[in-house]
Amino acid sequence: MHKGICMLQELHPDICIRAGAGVCEECSNLYFKNPVASTTMDSCIACNDVTGVNGYKGVENCAACAPPATAGPATCTDCLDRYILNGQKQCEESCPEVDENSKATGKCLKGYCNVLNGKYCSRCSLDSDYLVDGKCTSTNSNICTQQASPNGTCASCANTHILYMGGCYDPATSPGNKTCTKHKLIGSTLYCFQCGVLTDLLIDGHCLAPSSATSAACTLHRVPAGTCYYCDNTHFLMSGSCVSATTAPGNLVCQDIGPHDGICETCKEGYYAPPDRSSVSDSCIPCTDDSSTLKGIPHCKSCAASSGSLLCTACEKFYRPMNEGSECVQTCVEEEKSSSSNERRCKTGKCDVMGTFYCSQCATDTEAPINGLCAPLDESVCVPHDVKNGTCKYCARGHIMYRGGCYRIGSVEAADICDAQDVVTTGAGSFCIRCKQTDEVPIDGECKASTDECTVKDSGVCKSCRQA
């Protein structure tokens, strides 16, 4: 029975899926089963039926629900179009709209409830409102940056949100996760690299509705997947998005597109061009990422593909290229202020030797830099100060002194300071007579940046010293 009428289940599968013995045993998704089974009352109660039967009722504008355990309203799980669930499990209008003559804060301009099947707004009725997560608000939460001439839309978003159809959306929560399913922060902007609406065109890291202006740039896959299959000759593929080399994010990775359609000709620092790149694959890959033929190098910030392998020429802070550029090895680890133990760690701000490769003062006073790394004091190598302070005062023979640490002659680390053939060893120790770094000269056998002691320098040596 439904609304006082005896119905044949086969004719009304939209209400009842399975019936027996005069009652419906399984209701459709828009209904819930009356907990009181009876041949004389409704078996199925609509999720949006606020009148209900015998105290069991639905929720206004509800599309799917779970039955109540006792008399009362059902628990709504989804709402009808143009409505969304609020924190009280009620369905509220998702996009209240008004016309030009009735503009008000919090209202969408009539005709602009066109985001995600009409549930959300793409332009507020008040030019001064902010459009965040599909809703208009007068509160400036520093998420939406308005247009230069405010018109109820956003020009750009904070780096936690993605610009989509005039508004700023958080892709980590609903409804933002329905607009973009894959995203990445590049610089200070969050870009999308897979659209939630599969037929959207992904151009310059933004999902756009198909139009005559956008369709040429991005050709979708035969079965739309929220990404581009290939691009026109003014764009190239970047993680599924067709991007230009003249605007962000494309201009952050590509120097110029060149003569080949849909391919970046020259990649910028931090990216490499895979040998098998084409118009249907990424032209530039981050140095840290794998391509189909090359393996990325973690912590690498500048690289080049060469003879079938990837070589790193510069690493992130505290790392340096090793093993002929095949990896980045951490060479200096700063102390953790919150830690009670900082063995083998460098004092904060003292990873300052050879850029940030090596340490000049250890966090623990009973350690010292040996070959640039903090190690327990070994007085056969490092002679400490009278009051130990995490540095060396002198070095034993076979080691050269450099910026608070001792470096073994012939080691990779010492070779950055002075070549082995430019070291002399006497009874007093081992000393550099020519420095590797062009701005340094030997002062008392230790390579130091130009000081008052040297009045004329040339190619790592001092040609004239001050009289004292």
C-alpha positions as CSV (number, residue, x, y, z in Angstrom):
1,M,0.0,0.0,0.0
2,H,1.1,3.5,-0.8
3,K,-0.9,6.7,0.0
4,G,-4.1,4.6,0.5
5,I,-3.7,2.8,-2.8
6,C,-2.9,-0.9,-3.3
7,M,-0.2,-0.9,-5.9
8,L,1.3,-3.7,-8.1
9,Q,5.1,-3.7,-7.4
10,E,5.9,-4.4,-11.0
11,L,4.3,-1.2,-12.1
12,H,6.0,0.9,-9.4
13,P,9.7,-0.1,-9.1
14,D,10.5,3.5,-8.4
15,I,8.8,3.0,-5.0
16,C,9.2,-0.7,-4.2
17,I,11.9,-3.0,-5.5
18,R,10.6,-6.2,-3.9
19,A,7.1,-7.1,-2.4
20,G,5.5,-10.0,-0.6
21,A,2.5,-10.9,1.6
22,G,0.9,-7.5,1.0
23,V,3.8,-5.3,2.1
24,C,6.9,-4.0,0.4
25,E,10.0,-5.8,1.6
26,E,12.6,-3.5,-0.1
27,C,12.0,0.2,-1.0
28,S,13.8,2.1,-3.7
29,N,16.6,4.7,-2.9
30,L,14.2,7.6,-2.6
31,Y,12.2,5.9,0.1
32,F,12.8,4.1,3.4
33,K,11.0,1.0,4.7
34,N,8.3,1.7,7.3
35,P,9.6,0.0,10.5
36,V,6.0,-1.0,11.2
37,A,5.1,-3.6,8.6
38,S,1.3,-3.6,7.9
39,T,-1.0,-4.3,5.0
40,T,-3.1,-1.4,6.0
41,M,-0.5,1.5,5.9
42,D,2.2,2.7,3.6
43,S,5.1,0.3,3.4
44,C,7.5,2.9,1.9
45,I,7.9,6.4,3.1
46,A,9.5,9.0,0.9
47,C,12.7,10.5,2.2
48,N,11.2,14.0,1.7
49,D,7.8,13.2,3.1
50,V,7.6,15.5,6.2
51,T,4.1,14.2,7.1
52,G,5.0,10.5,7.1
53,V,3.1,7.6,8.6
54,N,2.5,6.9,12.3
55,G,5.2,9.3,13.4
56,Y,7.8,8.0,10.9
57,K,8.7,10.7,8.4
58,G,11.2,12.1,6.0
59,V,13.2,15.3,5.8
60,E,12.2,18.2,3.6
61,N,14.0,18.2,0.2
62,C,15.8,14.9,1.1
63,A,16.7,12.5,-1.7
64,A,18.2,9.5,0.2
65,C,18.0,8.5,3.8
66,A,18.2,5.9,6.5
67,P,15.1,4.9,8.5
68,P,14.7,6.2,12.0
69,A,15.0,3.6,14.9
70,T,12.0,5.1,16.6
71,A,9.2,7.4,15.6
72,G,10.6,10.6,14.2
73,P,12.4,11.9,11.1
74,A,14.8,9.7,9.0
75,T,18.5,10.4,8.8
76,C,19.1,12.2,5.5
77,T,22.2,11.2,3.5
78,D,21.7,13.1,0.3
79,C,19.5,16.0,-0.9
80,L,17.5,16.8,-4.0
81,D,19.2,18.9,-6.7
82,R,19.9,22.5,-5.6
83,Y,20.0,21.4,-1.9
84,I,22.9,20.3,0.3
85,L,23.1,18.7,3.7
86,N,24.0,21.0,6.6
87,G,25.5,20.0,10.0
88,Q,22.1,19.2,11.3
89,K,21.4,16.7,8.5
90,Q,18.8,19.1,7.1
91,C,18.7,20.0,3.4
92,E,19.2,23.7,2.8
93,E,19.1,25.5,-0.5
94,S,22.6,25.3,-1.9
95,C,22.3,28.2,-4.3
96,P,19.7,30.8,-3.3
97,E,19.5,33.2,-6.3
98,V,18.0,36.6,-6.8
99,D,17.6,38.9,-9.9
100,E,19.3,42.2,-10.6
101,N,16.6,44.1,-8.7
102,S,16.8,42.1,-5.5
103,K,20.6,41.8,-4.8
104,A,21.5,40.7,-1.3
105,T,24.6,39.3,0.5
106,G,24.8,35.6,0.4
107,K,22.7,35.3,-2.7
108,C,23.7,34.1,-6.2
109,L,22.8,36.2,-9.2
110,K,20.0,34.7,-11.2
111,G,21.2,32.4,-14.0
112,Y,24.6,31.7,-12.3
113,C,23.6,28.6,-10.2
114,N,25.4,26.6,-12.8
115,V,28.3,24.8,-11.0
116,L,28.1,21.0,-10.4
117,N,24.6,20.4,-11.8
118,G,23.2,23.7,-10.5
119,K,24.1,23.2,-6.9
120,Y,26.6,26.0,-6.6
121,C,27.1,29.6,-7.7
122,S,29.5,31.1,-10.2
123,R,28.7,34.8,-9.6
124,C,27.4,36.5,-6.5
125,S,24.5,39.0,-6.8
126,L,26.5,41.6,-4.8
127,D,29.7,42.6,-6.4
128,S,31.3,43.0,-3.0
129,D,30.6,39.4,-1.9
130,Y,33.3,36.7,-1.9
131,L,32.6,33.4,-3.7
132,V,34.1,30.5,-1.6
133,D,33.2,26.9,-2.0
134,G,30.3,27.8,-4.2
135,K,28.6,30.1,-1.7
136,C,28.5,33.9,-1.5
137,T,29.6,35.6,1.7
138,S,30.3,39.1,2.8
139,T,33.1,37.8,5.1
140,N,36.6,38.3,3.7
141,S,38.6,35.2,4.9
142,N,41.5,36.1,2.6
143,I,40.7,33.1,0.4
144,C,39.2,34.9,-2.5
145,T,40.9,37.9,-4.2
146,Q,38.2,39.9,-6.0
147,Q,38.5,41.2,-9.5
148,A,40.2,44.6,-9.9
149,S,36.6,45.9,-10.6
150,P,34.6,43.6,-8.2
151,N,31.8,41.7,-9.9
152,G,31.0,38.9,-7.5
153,T,33.7,36.5,-8.7
154,C,37.3,35.8,-7.7
155,A,40.4,36.7,-9.7
156,S,42.7,34.4,-7.7
157,C,42.7,32.2,-4.6
158,A,44.8,31.5,-1.5
159,N,47.2,28.6,-1.9
160,T,44.8,26.3,-0.2
161,H,42.1,26.7,-2.8
162,I,41.7,26.3,-6.5
163,L,40.0,28.8,-8.8
164,Y,37.0,27.2,-10.5
165,M,34.1,28.9,-12.4
166,G,34.6,32.2,-10.7
167,G,35.0,30.9,-7.2
168,C,37.6,29.5,-4.8
169,Y,37.2,25.8,-3.8
170,D,39.1,23.7,-1.2
171,P,39.9,20.5,-3.1
172,A,40.3,18.6,0.2
173,T,36.6,18.9,1.1
174,S,33.2,18.9,-0.6
175,P,32.3,20.5,-2.9
176,G,35.9,21.3,-4.0
177,N,36.8,17.6,-4.3
178,K,34.1,17.3,-6.9
179,T,35.7,20.0,-9.0
180,C,39.3,18.8,-8.9
181,T,40.6,15.3,-7.9
182,K,44.3,15.9,-8.3
183,H,46.2,19.1,-7.5
184,K,49.6,20.5,-6.7
185,L,51.0,23.6,-5.2
186,I,53.5,25.3,-7.6
187,G,55.0,28.4,-6.3
188,S,52.3,30.2,-4.3
189,T,49.3,28.9,-6.4
190,L,47.4,25.6,-6.2
191,Y,46.8,24.2,-9.6
192,C,44.5,21.3,-10.7
193,F,45.8,18.4,-12.7
194,Q,42.6,16.3,-12.9
195,C,39.1,17.7,-13.2
196,G,36.3,16.2,-11.2
197,V,33.9,17.0,-14.0
198,L,35.4,14.7,-16.6
199,T,34.3,16.7,-19.6
200,D,36.0,19.9,-18.3
201,L,39.0,21.1,-20.3
202,L,42.2,21.3,-18.2
203,I,44.1,24.4,-19.4
204,D,46.9,26.1,-17.5
205,G,46.1,24.1,-14.4
206,H,42.4,25.2,-14.3
207,C,39.3,23.3,-15.2
208,L,37.2,25.1,-17.8
209,A,33.9,24.4,-19.4
210,P,34.2,23.5,-23.1
211,S,33.8,26.5,-25.4
212,S,35.0,27.7,-28.8
213,A,37.8,29.6,-27.0
214,T,39.0,26.6,-25.0
215,S,38.3,23.5,-27.1
216,A,41.2,24.1,-29.5
217,A,43.9,24.1,-26.8
218,C,42.9,20.8,-25.1
219,T,41.8,17.6,-26.8
220,L,40.1,15.2,-24.4
221,H,40.7,11.4,-24.2
222,R,38.2,9.4,-26.3
223,V,36.7,8.4,-22.9
224,P,36.9,11.6,-20.9
225,A,39.1,11.3,-17.8
226,G,39.3,14.9,-16.5
227,T,42.7,15.4,-18.3
228,C,43.9,16.4,-21.8
229,Y,45.1,13.8,-24.3
230,Y,47.1,16.3,-26.4
231,C,47.4,20.0,-26.9
232,D,47.5,22.5,-29.8
233,N,50.8,24.1,-31.0
234,T,50.6,26.9,-28.4
235,H,50.5,24.6,-25.4
236,F,52.3,21.5,-24.1
237,L,51.2,18.7,-21.7
238,M,52.0,19.0,-18.0
239,S,50.6,16.3,-15.8
240,G,47.5,16.1,-17.9
241,S,47.0,19.8,-18.3
242,C,47.6,21.8,-21.5
243,V,49.8,24.7,-20.4
244,S,51.3,27.7,-22.2
245,A,55.0,28.6,-22.0
246,T,54.1,32.3,-21.5
247,T,51.9,32.0,-18.4
248,A,52.0,30.1,-15.1
249,P,52.4,27.2,-14.4
250,G,53.8,26.4,-17.8
251,N,56.3,29.3,-17.8
252,L,57.7,27.9,-14.5
253,V,58.9,24.7,-16.2
254,C,59.4,25.6,-19.9
255,Q,61.6,28.1,-21.6
256,D,60.0,27.9,-25.0
257,I,57.8,25.5,-27.0
258,G,59.8,25.5,-30.2
259,P,58.8,24.2,-33.6
260,H,57.2,20.9,-32.5
261,D,53.5,21.0,-31.9
262,G,52.6,20.4,-28.3
263,I,56.1,19.9,-27.1
264,C,58.3,22.1,-24.9
265,E,61.6,22.6,-26.6
266,T,63.7,23.7,-23.6
267,C,62.9,22.9,-19.9
268,K,63.8,25.2,-17.1
269,E,66.1,24.4,-14.1
270,G,64.6,21.7,-11.9
271,Y,63.1,19.8,-14.9
272,Y,64.5,17.5,-17.6
273,A,63.3,16.5,-21.0
274,P,62.7,12.7,-21.2
275,P,64.2,11.2,-24.4
276,D,60.8,9.7,-25.4
277,R,58.7,12.9,-24.9
278,S,56.0,13.5,-27.5
279,S,52.8,15.6,-28.0
280,V,50.9,13.0,-25.8
281,S,53.3,12.9,-22.9
282,D,54.9,15.4,-20.5
283,S,57.6,17.5,-22.1
284,C,59.3,18.4,-18.8
285,I,59.6,16.2,-15.7
286,P,60.8,17.4,-12.3
287,C,64.3,16.2,-11.5
288,T,62.9,14.3,-8.5
289,D,60.3,12.4,-10.6
290,D,60.5,9.3,-12.7
291,S,59.6,9.3,-16.4
292,S,58.9,6.2,-18.5
293,T,62.6,5.7,-19.2
294,L,64.5,7.6,-16.5
295,K,64.5,7.4,-12.7
296,G,64.2,10.7,-10.8
297,I,66.7,11.7,-8.1
298,P,65.3,12.6,-4.7
299,H,66.4,16.1,-3.4
300,C,67.8,17.1,-6.8
301,K,67.1,20.7,-8.0
302,S,69.0,20.8,-11.2
303,C,69.6,17.9,-13.6
304,A,70.1,16.8,-17.2
305,A,69.4,13.6,-19.1
306,S,72.6,12.1,-20.5
307,S,73.3,8.8,-22.3
308,G,70.2,7.1,-21.0
309,S,70.5,8.2,-17.4
310,L,69.7,11.3,-15.3
311,L,72.5,13.2,-13.7
312,C,72.0,15.8,-10.9
313,T,74.2,18.9,-11.0
314,A,72.8,20.6,-7.9
315,C,70.8,19.4,-4.9
316,E,68.5,20.9,-2.3
317,K,69.9,22.7,0.8
318,F,72.1,20.4,3.0
319,Y,72.5,17.8,0.1
320,R,75.2,17.5,-2.5
321,P,75.6,15.4,-5.7
322,M,77.5,12.2,-5.2
323,N,78.4,9.1,-7.2
324,E,78.9,11.1,-10.4
325,G,75.6,12.9,-10.0
326,S,73.5,9.8,-9.7
327,E,72.2,10.7,-6.2
328,C,71.9,13.6,-3.7
329,V,73.4,12.7,-0.3
330,Q,72.6,14.6,2.9
331,T,75.9,16.0,4.2
332,C,74.8,18.3,7.0
333,V,72.0,17.9,9.5
334,E,71.0,20.7,11.7
335,E,70.0,20.3,15.4
336,E,66.4,19.9,16.4
337,K,65.6,22.4,19.2
338,S,62.9,20.2,20.6
339,S,65.2,17.2,20.9
340,S,67.1,16.3,24.0
341,S,69.8,14.6,22.0
342,N,71.5,16.2,19.0
343,E,74.5,13.8,18.5
344,R,76.1,14.2,15.1
345,R,74.0,17.3,14.3
346,C,75.2,20.7,13.4
347,K,74.4,23.9,15.3
348,T,71.5,25.8,13.8
349,G,72.8,28.1,11.0
350,K,76.2,26.5,10.9
351,C,75.6,24.3,7.9
352,D,77.5,27.0,6.1
353,V,80.6,25.4,4.6
354,M,80.8,25.0,0.8
355,G,77.3,26.5,0.6
356,T,75.3,24.3,2.9
357,F,77.2,21.0,2.4
358,Y,79.3,20.9,5.6
359,C,79.3,22.0,9.2
360,S,81.4,24.7,10.9
361,Q,80.2,24.1,14.5
362,C,78.5,21.1,16.0
363,A,75.5,21.3,18.3
364,T,77.2,19.1,20.9
365,D,80.3,20.6,22.5
366,T,82.0,17.2,22.7
367,E,81.8,16.8,18.9
368,A,83.6,18.5,16.1
369,P,83.3,18.7,12.3
370,I,85.5,15.9,10.8
371,N,85.4,15.9,7.0
372,G,82.5,18.3,7.3
373,L,80.3,16.0,9.5
374,C,79.8,16.1,13.2
375,A,81.6,13.2,15.0
376,P,82.7,12.6,18.6
377,L,86.0,14.4,19.4
378,D,89.0,12.4,18.5
379,E,92.1,14.3,19.6
380,S,94.3,12.2,17.3
381,V,92.6,14.2,14.5
382,C,91.1,17.3,16.1
383,V,92.6,19.3,19.0
384,P,89.7,21.1,20.7
385,H,89.6,24.5,22.3
386,D,90.4,24.6,26.1
387,V,86.6,25.1,26.5
388,K,85.1,22.7,24.1
389,N,82.6,24.4,21.8
390,G,81.9,22.0,18.9
391,T,84.9,23.1,16.8
392,C,88.5,22.2,16.3
393,K,91.4,24.5,17.4
394,Y,94.1,22.6,15.4
395,C,94.3,19.5,13.3
396,A,96.7,16.6,13.4
397,R,99.1,15.9,10.5
398,G,97.3,14.4,7.5
399,H,94.4,16.7,8.0
400,I,93.9,20.4,7.0
401,M,92.1,22.9,9.1
402,Y,89.1,24.7,7.5
403,R,86.4,26.7,9.2
404,G,86.3,25.0,12.5
405,G,86.8,21.4,11.2
406,C,89.5,19.0,10.2
407,Y,89.5,17.5,6.7
408,R,91.6,14.4,5.7
409,I,94.0,15.1,2.9
410,G,92.9,13.2,-0.3
411,S,89.2,13.0,0.8
412,V,86.4,14.2,-1.5
413,E,85.6,16.8,1.1
414,A,89.2,18.1,1.4
415,A,89.5,18.3,-2.4
416,D,86.9,21.1,-2.4
417,I,89.3,23.1,-0.2
418,C,92.7,22.5,-1.7
419,D,94.2,19.8,-3.9
420,A,96.4,17.1,-2.3
421,Q,99.5,18.4,-4.2
422,D,98.9,21.8,-2.8
423,V,99.3,20.6,0.8
424,V,102.6,20.7,2.8
425,T,103.1,18.6,5.9
426,T,105.6,19.6,8.6
427,G,106.1,18.7,12.2
428,A,103.5,21.2,13.1
429,G,100.8,19.8,10.9
430,S,99.4,19.9,7.3
431,F,98.7,23.1,5.6
432,C,97.3,24.4,2.3
433,I,99.6,26.5,0.1
434,R,97.0,27.1,-2.7
435,C,93.2,27.3,-2.2
436,K,90.6,25.8,-4.5
437,Q,87.9,28.5,-3.9
438,T,88.8,31.5,-6.0
439,D,87.9,34.0,-3.2
440,E,90.2,32.3,-0.6
441,V,93.9,32.3,0.1
442,P,96.0,30.5,2.7
443,I,96.4,32.4,6.0
444,D,98.6,30.5,8.4
445,G,98.0,27.4,6.2
446,E,94.2,27.6,6.4
447,C,92.1,28.7,3.4
448,K,90.2,31.8,4.3
449,A,88.2,34.4,2.4
450,S,90.2,37.5,1.6
451,T,91.2,39.3,4.7
452,D,93.4,42.2,5.7
453,E,96.4,39.8,6.0
454,C,96.6,39.4,2.2
455,T,96.9,42.6,0.2
456,V,97.3,41.0,-3.2
457,K,95.8,37.6,-4.2
458,D,95.9,35.6,-7.4
459,S,94.5,32.2,-8.3
460,G,94.1,30.9,-4.7
461,V,97.4,32.2,-3.4
462,C,98.5,35.4,-1.7
463,K,101.1,37.4,-3.6
464,S,101.6,40.1,-1.0
465,C,101.0,40.2,2.8
466,R,100.6,43.1,5.1
467,Q,103.7,44.1,6.9
468,A,102.8,42.5,10.3
